[in-house]
């Protein structure tokens, strides 16, 4: 049986991340947008893996972007709850 757990404090975790625009080191790959793997690693370390290049000389961090989806979904739900509380004039 798989262990399932809702991501707690998702909005706080999302707030620790930075969306960035960047240029790839290889010029033929151009520019892109994404997250900094080292930032994600502090929040959800299971989404980041260290990978060694085929030549074995270089390593870099790979980010599982699909894993970010759950974090974003839970943070949106937290925002929705906060908005509803504000509309109702209640607080936590």
Number of C-alpha atoms within 10 A of each C-alpha: 3 4 4 6 6 9 15 12 12 20 18 12 18 16 9 11 17 12 9 10 10 12 12 10 9 8 8 8 9 10 12 10 10 12 16 15 21 15 15 22 16 13 15 16 13 12 16 19 14 11 12 12 10 8 7 8 7 9 12 11 14 14 21 14 13 9 13 15 11 13 19 16 13 18 21 14 13 17 13 12 12 15 12 13 13 12 9 9 8 9 8 5
